C-alpha cells in the first residue's frame, strides 16, 4: 500500500481503514506491511495521536 504524503490525507485514510477494516493500528500496519512508528510520527506533526480505546487518531 502506498500512503499519501500529505499528513491530512494520511489521517483520513488511516482513520477510515481503522474504522471499517482493522481492529487496531498494529493490525493495520501488519496487514499492509507498514511501519507503525513512521505513521505515528507523521501524524504527530499535525497534532494527532493514536487512541487505542477509540481505535483512531484524535
N, C-alpha and C positions, 0 to 999 in steps of 0.2 A: 504494500500500500504506500502510495506517495502522499505525504501530508502537505497541506498548504503551508507556505512560508509565512503568510500573514497571521499573526497571533489571534486576531479576532475570528478569522475564518477557521483556524485550527480549533479554537474554543467551541465554535458552533458544531463542527464536525464531530469532535470527540464527545461532547455532551449528548449529541443525538445518538451516536453509537452506544454510549453507556446506557442511555435511557431505553433504547429499543432492542439492543442485542447482547450486551455484556453485563455481567453481574458485578464486575469490578474493573478498575483501571489495570490491574495486573493481568486479568483475563484478556482485556482488550489488547494489551501490549504483546502478550504471548501469542495470541491468535494472529496478530499482524506482524510479528517479528520486529517490534519497535522497542526503543529504549525509554523506559518509564521516566527516568531522571531527566532526560532531554526534554520530554514533553512538559514535565513539571516546571523546569527552568524557563522554558519559553513562555508558558502561561503566567508564571510569576512576574514576568516583565510587564504584564498588563494587570497585575494585582489580582490574579485568580489562583486559587489553591484548591487542591483536591480534597473533598469532604467524603470520607468513606461511608458515613451514615446515609448520606443523600446520594452517593454514587454519582457525583457530578462535580464539576469545577464551579466554585462560587466566589 
